[in-house]
């Protein structure tokens, strides 16, 4: 503003009254500034002075002229007037402009987001300016670009918005700048920046480790482990896996046959799967828990790891045993013989077993197989015992059958048992007898005479026989006696009986003989018969003739 001061002095010979004070630009000055009309102007006085302040605006290198006119009257009503002007020249004032840049939101967590920037432009010049340029590190919106060419009056404020996207963690300082020009061609500019911060969010991994099968029969076997690594990080965080370690089996990439290969970059929401196999061994009840740990970094280098475990259990397998008993030979005569028996015990389990018992239905194996009990057999190992026994029986009766039984136990005290029979058949042995017949005396006169015959029957086999027939071809059926007659039993292996019978040998001619045949038949308990015969010869002795003559 410009302050104008007005001074009115009474230069006449008598007192006057200031009745008007008018400016050709600002008009009646009464009540403007500290000016007030009317005012008394005595002769010789100091006069009257007042001021006003006015805002002047005009192009540079021009001037402002305004004229004030004062009117005074004396007491006779005579009027006096005077005027004076003041000149104000305008010097050039350079334009100024203020740019304020703001942003909302000013921060994001990964994976970032969209922020809205607001540019506020204020003409801080005393005159109009024209926006000639508006720039930013990010592409400006149409709304902002349309401000270029707009004229801003002094103090006028315009705004525009635009958006930008931010993803990776970091601090983003982005400046904006505005340029203006006034009507004298003077330019001005201003710049401001707004900061957007994307804060890092630690990556997140998850590991799922599974195993198939989850249990193995003792003593163990091969298990296949499947490892799945999940990237559960925010959508802007790929993770690169650089290590996949198993606390039992070591580096999974170094295991023979493993499909695990590193490094692996896993996108957010993605996963990586691989497999490896391992031998798991142990006794029943043993379990192996092994943990795999996946580790790596995200794209900001932030370390991350995750783990999971899998359990393999060794389950108990009941023992199994097989016993095989054989006989050699498998048949013998019913009269008896030696048989060699062989017992073979085989461990059909997957682990060692101990023989707790080895018995036989007929024989004492404690004597024949003294080292059996306590013997430890590895899987598929065998224990063999061979012994001989004398057997006899009856061809018509049952076979000889004896059963061997074994009981074993494993280290969990589980039992297993098996048995196996061996049979020996008895072949039929035909009966065999011998008979003898003797005569006493061995000669008789050719006129005949009594002879006592002795009959003997002998059983040549080990099996007893019964006499079924005693006959003589000359004297018919023989009655025998109390211990040697039809129905008498001759013991095996030489059982014998005999009896005497006296018969009259008929007359015959000398030198002839009387011959008669003894036949015996015996049967065994299977109904088989044996026959034998023997003869006895009685010779005739010549009898001389002897006559008597009576005359």
C-alpha positions in Angstrom: 0.0 0.0 0.0 1.0 3.6 -0.5 0.4 6.3 2.2 -0.7 9.7 0.9 -0.5 12.7 3.2 -2.6 15.8 2.6 -1.6 19.2 4.2 -3.8 22.2 3.9 -2.5 25.6 5.2 -4.5 29.0 5.6 -2.5 31.5 3.8 -5.2 34.3 3.8 -5.8 37.2 6.1 -8.6 35.7 8.1 -9.8 32.4 9.5 -11.4 29.9 7.1 -13.0 26.6 7.3 -11.9 23.6 5.3 -15.2 22.3 3.8 -14.0 19.8 1.2 -11.1 17.5 0.6 -11.5 15.5 -2.6 -9.1 13.2 -4.6 -9.6 12.6 -8.2 -8.7 9.0 -7.7 -9.9 8.2 -4.2 -12.8 10.6 -4.1 -14.1 12.4 -1.0 -11.4 11.8 1.6 -13.8 12.4 4.6 -13.6 9.4 6.8 -10.8 7.9 4.8 -7.7 7.2 6.7 -7.6 9.9 9.5 -9.1 12.6 7.3 -12.1 14.4 8.6 -13.9 17.4 7.0 -14.8 20.2 8.0 -11.8 21.5 9.8 -11.1 25.1 11.1 -8.0 26.8 9.7 -7.2 29.9 11.8 -4.8 32.5 10.4 -1.3 31.7 11.3 -2.2 28.3 12.5 -0.5 25.0 11.7 -3.0 24.0 9.1 -4.6 20.6 8.7 -2.9 17.3 7.9 -4.3 13.8 7.3 -3.3 10.6 5.6 -4.8 7.6 3.8 -3.2 4.4 2.6 -4.3 2.9 -0.7 -3.3 -0.3 -2.5 -1.9 0.6 -5.9 -1.3 -1.9 -8.7 -0.1 -1.2 -12.1 2.3 -2.6 -14.7 6.0 -2.0 -14.1 7.7 1.1 -15.6 4.4 3.2 -15.4 3.3 5.8 -12.9 0.3 6.6 -10.9 -0.8 10.3 -10.5 -3.6 11.4 -8.3 -4.7 15.0 -7.5 -6.3 16.3 -4.3 -8.4 19.5 -4.2 -9.0 21.4 -0.9 -11.9 24.0 -0.6 -12.2 26.5 2.2 -14.7 29.3 3.0 -14.4 32.4 5.1 -17.2 33.8 7.2 -18.4 35.8 4.3 -19.0 32.7 2.3 -16.1 33.4 0.0 -14.5 30.3 -1.4 -10.8 29.5 -1.8 -9.5 26.4 -3.6 -6.1 24.7 -4.2 -5.0 21.5 -5.7 -1.8 19.4 -5.7 -0.9 16.0 -7.1 1.4 13.1 -6.1 3.1 10.7 -8.5 3.9 7.1 -7.6 6.0 5.2 -10.1 5.8 1.3 -10.3 9.0 -0.8 -10.4 9.0 -4.4 -11.7 8.3 -7.1 -9.0 9.4 -10.6 -9.9 6.8 -13.3 -9.7 6.7 -15.9 -6.9 4.9 -19.2 -6.7 4.5 -21.9 -4.0 4.2 -25.6 -4.7 3.2 -27.9 -1.9 3.2 -31.7 -2.6 1.5 -34.1 -0.2 0.7 -37.8 -0.3 -1.7 -40.2 1.3 -1.1 -42.8 2.4 2.6 -42.0 3.0 3.5 -45.5 4.0 2.7 -49.1 3.0 3.8 -52.5 4.2 4.9 -54.9 1.5 3.7 -55.6 -1.1 3.0 -51.9 -1.2 0.0 -50.2 -2.8 -1.3 -47.1 -4.5 -0.7 -43.6 -3.0 -2.4 -40.4 -4.1 -0.3 -37.3 -4.5 -1.8 -33.8 -4.3 0.0 -30.8 -5.9 -1.1 -27.4 -4.5 0.0 -24.3 -6.5 -0.4 -20.9 -5.0 0.4 -17.6 -6.8 2.3 -15.6 -4.2 3.0 -12.8 -6.6 1.3 -9.4 -6.6 0.2 -9.9 -10.1 -1.2 -12.6 -12.4 1.1 -15.5 -13.4 0.7 -18.2 -16.0 1.6 -21.8 -15.3 4.1 -22.8 -18.0 5.3 -26.2 -16.7 4.4 -28.9 -14.2 6.7 -31.9 -13.8 7.0 -34.9 -11.5 9.1 -38.1 -11.3 5.9 -40.0 -11.8 3.5 -39.6 -14.7 1.0 -36.8 -13.9 -2.7 -37.2 -14.3 -4.7 -35.4 -17.0 -6.1 -33.2 -14.3 -2.6 -32.0 -13.4 -1.4 -31.6 -17.0 -4.5 -29.5 -17.8 -3.2 -26.8 -15.3 -0.4 -25.9 -17.7 -1.5 -22.6 -19.3 -3.8 -21.6 -16.6 -3.6 -18.0 -15.3 -3.5 -17.5 -11.6 -4.5 -14.3 -10.0 -2.5 -13.1 -6.9 -3.2 -15.5 -4.0 -5.1 -18.0 -6.2 -4.6 -21.6 -5.3 -5.2 -24.6 -7.6 -4.8 -28.3 -6.9 -4.6 -31.6 -8.7 -4.2 -35.3 -7.8 -2.5 -38.2 -9.4 -1.6 -41.7 -8.2 1.5 -44.0 -8.2 2.0 -47.6 -7.3 4.8 -48.8 -5.0 5.7 -52.5 -4.5 9.2 -53.3 -3.2 10.3 -52.3 0.2 12.1 -49.0 0.3 11.9 -45.2 0.7 10.7 -43.3 -2.4 11.4 -39.5 -2.6 9.8 -38.0 -5.6 9.9 -34.3 -6.3 7.5 -32.1 -8.3 8.2 -28.7 -9.9 6.1 -25.9 -11.2 7.1 -22.9 -13.4 5.2 -19.7 -13.9 5.7 -16.4 -15.9 4.2 -12.9 -15.4 3.2 -10.5 -18.1 6.6 -9.0 -18.2 8.0 -12.4 -19.1 9.6 -12.9 -15.7 9.6 -16.5 -14.6 9.5 -18.2 -11.2 9.3 -21.7 -10.0 9.1 -23.9 -7.0 9.6 -27.5 -6.1 8.5 -29.8 -3.4 8.7 -33.5 -2.7 6.7 -36.1 -0.8 8.1 -39.3 0.5 6.5 -42.8 0.4 7.9 -45.6 2.5 7.2 -49.2 1.8 8.3 -51.1 4.9 9.7 -54.6 4.6 7.6 -57.5 5.8 9.7 -60.6 6.7 9.1 -63.4 4.2 7.2 -66.5 5.4 8.0 -70.1 4.6 6.2 -73.2 5.5 7.5 -76.8 5.1 5.4 -79.9 4.9 7.3 -83.1 5.2 5.6 -86.5 4.8 6.9 -90.1 4.6 5.6 -93.2 3.0 5.3 -95.7 4.4 4.9 -94.2 7.9 5.7 -97.6 9.5 8.1 -100.4 8.5 8.1 -104.0 9.7 11.2 -104.7 11.7 14.1 -104.6 11.1 13.2 -101.7 8.8 13.5 -100.8 5.1 13.3 -98.0 2.6 11.1 -95.0 3.2 10.4 -92.2 0.8 10.3 -88.6 2.1 8.4 -85.9 0.3 9.2 -82.3 1.1 7.0 -79.4 0.0 8.2 -75.8 0.7 5.6 -73.1 0.5 6.2 -69.4 0.0 3.5 -67.8 2.2 5.0 -64.4 1.9 3.2 -61.2 0.8 2.6 -61.0 -3.0 5.8 -59.0 -3.6 8.3 -61.3 -2.0 9.7 -64.1 -4.0 12.0 -66.3 -1.9 15.1 -68.2 -3.1 15.7 -71.4 -1.2 19.4 -72.1 -0.9 19.5 -74.9 1.7 17.4 -77.9 2.4 18.9 -79.9 5.2 17.6 -83.0 7.1 18.9 -83.4 10.6 19.3 -87.1 10.2 20.1 -87.7 6.6 22.0 -84.4 5.9 21.9 -82.3 2.7 18.9 -83.6 0.8 20.5 -82.6 -2.5 23.4 -84.9 -1.9 21.4 -88.0 -1.1 21.6 -90.7 -3.9 18.5 -90.7 -6.0 17.2 -87.4 -4.5 15.1 -85.1 -6.7 16.0 -82.1 -4.6 17.9 -79.4 -6.5 19.0 -76.0 -5.2 18.7 -73.0 -5.5 15.0 -72.7 -6.1 13.1 -69.4 -6.5 9.5 -69.7 -5.2 7.1 -67.0 -6.1 4.6 -65.8 -3.5 1.9 -68.4 -3.1 4.0 -71.0 -4.9 5.7 -74.1 -3.7 8.6 -76.5 -4.5 8.4 -80.2 -4.1 11.1 -82.9 -4.0 11.7 -86.4 -2.7 14.5 -88.5 -1.3 14.7 -92.0 0.1 16.5 -93.3 3.1 17.0 -96.6 4.9 15.4 -96.8 8.3 16.3 -99.7 10.6 15.7 -100.6 14.1 14.0 -103.0 16.5 10.3 -103.1 17.1 9.1 -100.0 18.9 11.9 -97.9 17.5 10.9 -94.6 15.8 12.9 -92.1 13.8 11.9 -88.5 13.8 13.8 -86.4 11.4 13.4 -82.8 10.6 14.0 -81.0 7.3 14.8 -77.3 7.4 14.4 -75.1 4.3 16.2 -71.7 4.4 16.8 -68.8 2.0 16.3 -65.1 1.4 13.7 -62.8 -0.1 14.4 -60.2 -2.8 15.6 -57.8 -0.1 18.0 -60.3 1.3 16.0 -61.0 4.4 16.8 -64.5 5.8 13.9 -66.9 6.3 13.7 -70.6 7.3 11.0 -73.1 8.2 11.0 -76.8 9.3 8.8 -79.8 9.6 9.4 -83.4 10.7 8.2 -86.8 9.7 8.1 -90.0 11.9 8.8 -93.5 10.8 7.9 -96.3 13.3 9.4 -99.8 13.3 6.6 -102.2 14.0 6.9 -105.6 15.6 6.8 -108.6 13.3 5.8 -111.9 15.0 8.4 -114.6 14.6 7.8 -117.5 12.2 9.5 -120.9 12.3 9.3 -124.1 10.3 10.2 -127.5 11.4 10.8 -130.4 8.9 11.1 -134.0 10.2 12.0 -136.8 7.8 12.6 -140.5 8.3 15.1 -142.7 6.4 14.0 -145.2 5.5 10.4 -144.5 5.4 9.4 -148.2 5.6 10.8 -151.1 7.4 9.8 -154.8 7.7 7.3 -155.3 10.4 9.7 -157.3 12.2 11.6 -154.1 12.9 14.7 -152.1 12.0 16.6 -148.9 12.7 15.3 -145.6 11.3 17.3 -142.4 11.1 15.2 -139.3 11.8 16.4 -135.8 10.7 14.9 -132.6 12.2 15.6 -129.3 10.5 14.4 -126.1 12.2 14.4 -123.0 9.9 14.0 -119.4 11.1 11.5 -117.8 8.8 11.4 -114.5 10.8 12.9 -111.2 9.9 15.0 -111.2 13.0 16.9 -113.6 15.2 15.0 -116.2 17.2 16.0 -118.5 20.1 14.9 -122.1 20.2 13.1 -122.5 23.5 11.8 -126.0 23.1 12.3 -129.0 20.8 10.2 -132.0 21.6 9.0 -135.2 20.0 5.9 -137.2 20.6 7.8 -140.5 20.9 11.4 -139.8 21.6 13.5 -137.9 24.0 15.1 -135.1 22.0 16.8 -133.8 25.1 19.1 -136.8 24.7 19.2 -136.8 20.9 19.4 -133.0 20.3 21.0 -131.7 23.5 22.2 -128.4 22.0 18.9 -127.4 20.5 17.5 -125.3 23.3 19.2 -121.9 23.5 20.4 -122.0 19.9 20.0 -118.6 18.3 19.0 -118.6 14.6 19.5 -115.6 12.3 16.8 -115.1 9.6 16.7 -118.2 7.3 19.4 -120.0 9.4 18.7 -123.6 10.2 19.3 -126.0 13.1 19.7 -129.7 12.2 19.6 -132.7 14.4 19.8 -136.4 13.3 19.3 -139.5 15.5 18.3 -143.2 15.1 15.7 -145.3 16.7 14.8 -149.0 16.4 11.2 -149.5 15.4 8.9 -152.5 14.8 5.3 -152.9 14.2 2.6 -154.8 12.4 2.0 -154.6 8.7 -1.7 -154.9 9.3 -1.6 -152.3 12.0 -1.1 -148.5 11.9 2.0 -146.9 10.6 4.5 -145.5 13.1 3.9 -141.7 13.3 5.8 -139.4 15.6 5.6 -135.6 15.7 8.4 -133.1 16.4 7.5 -129.7 17.8 9.6 -126.6 18.1 8.9 -123.3 20.0 11.0 -120.2 19.4 10.9 -116.6 20.6 12.2 -113.3 19.4 13.8 -110.5 21.4 10.3 -109.1 22.2 9.4 -112.4 23.7 6.9 -113.2 21.0 6.6 -117.0 20.5 6.2 -119.0 17.4 5.7 -122.8 17.1 5.5 -125.4 14.4 5.4 -129.2 14.2 5.9 -131.8 11.6 5.3 -135.5 11.6 7.4 -138.3 10.2 5.8 -141.7 9.4 7.3 -145.1 8.9 5.3 -147.9 7.3 5.7 -151.5 8.2 6.0 -153.9 5.3 4.5 -157.3 5.6 7.0 -160.2 6.4 5.6 -163.6 5.3 5.8 -166.3 7.9 8.5 -169.0 7.6 8.4 -172.4 9.4 10.5 -175.5 9.4 9.2 -178.9 10.3 11.1 -182.1 11.1 9.9 -185.6 11.5 11.9 -188.5 13.0 11.1 -192.1 13.5 12.0 -194.5 16.3 12.8 -197.2 15.6 13.9 -196.5 12.1 13.3 -200.1 10.9 10.7 -202.7 11.5 10.4 -206.3 10.4 8.9 -206.7 7.0 6.0 -208.1 8.9 5.4 -204.5 10.3 5.5 -203.0 13.7 4.9 -200.0 15.9 7.0 -196.9 15.3 7.0 -193.6 17.4 7.3 -190.5 15.3 8.5 -187.2 16.7 7.1 -184.1 15.0 8.8 -180.6 15.4 7.6 -177.2 14.1 10.0 -174.2 14.3 9.1 -170.5 13.6 11.9 -169.0 11.7 10.7 -165.3 11.6 10.5 -162.7 14.3 6.7 -162.6 14.1 4.7 -165.1 16.1 2.6 -167.6 14.1 -0.3 -169.9 15.0 -0.3 -173.5 13.9 -3.3 -174.1 11.6 -2.8 -177.6 10.4 -0.8 -180.8 11.4 -1.2 -183.7 9.0 0.6 -186.9 8.0 0.1 -188.3 4.6 -0.1 -191.9 6.0 -1.7 -191.4 9.3 -4.0 -188.4 8.6 -4.7 -185.4 10.9 -2.4 -185.3 13.8 -3.8 -184.3 17.1 -0.5 -183.1 18.6 -0.3 -182.5 22.3 -1.1 -179.7 24.7 1.6 -177.2 23.6 1.9 -178.3 20.0 -1.4 -178.7 18.3 -3.6 -176.7 16.0 -4.0 -173.3 17.6 -0.7 -173.3 19.4 1.3 -170.1 19.0 5.0 -170.2 18.2 6.9 -167.2 19.3 9.0 -165.3 16.8 12.6 -165.8 16.2 12.8 -169.6 16.8 9.7 -170.5 18.7 9.3 -174.2 18.5 7.1 -177.1 19.6 7.1 -180.9 19.2 5.1 -183.9 20.0 5.3 -187.7 19.6 2.8 -190.0 18.0 3.1 -193.9 17.7 1.7 -195.6 14.7 1.7 -199.2 13.5 3.8 -199.4 10.3 2.2 -201.9 8.0 4.1 -204.9 6.7 6.2 -204.5 3.7 8.8 -206.3 1.7 12.4 -206.1 2.6 14.5 -204.5 1.5 11.8 -201.8 1.0 11.0 -198.7 3.1 8.0 -197.2 4.6 7.9 -193.4 4.0 5.4 -191.0 5.4 5.4 -187.1 5.1 4.6 -184.7 7.9 3.1 -181.3 6.8 2.5 -178.3 9.1 0.8 -175.0 8.2 1.1 -171.8 10.3 -0.4 -168.4 9.9 0.7 -164.9 11.1 -1.7 -162.2 12.4 -2.1 -160.8 8.8 -3.5 -164.1 7.6 -0.4 -165.1 5.7 0.4 -168.8 5.8 3.6 -170.8 5.7 3.9 -174.5 5.0 6.6 -177.0 5.4 6.9 -180.7 5.4 9.4 -183.4 6.2 9.3 -187.2 5.9 10.5 -190.1 7.9 11.7 -193.4 6.5 11.3 -196.7 8.2 13.1 -199.5 6.5 11.9 -203.1 6.4 14.1 -205.8 7.8 14.0 -209.2 6.1 12.3 -211.9 8.2 13.7 -215.4 7.4 11.1 -218.0 6.8 10.4 -220.3 9.7 8.3 -223.4 9.2 7.3 -226.2 11.5 6.4 -229.6 10.1 4.2 -231.9 12.0 3.9 -235.3 10.7 
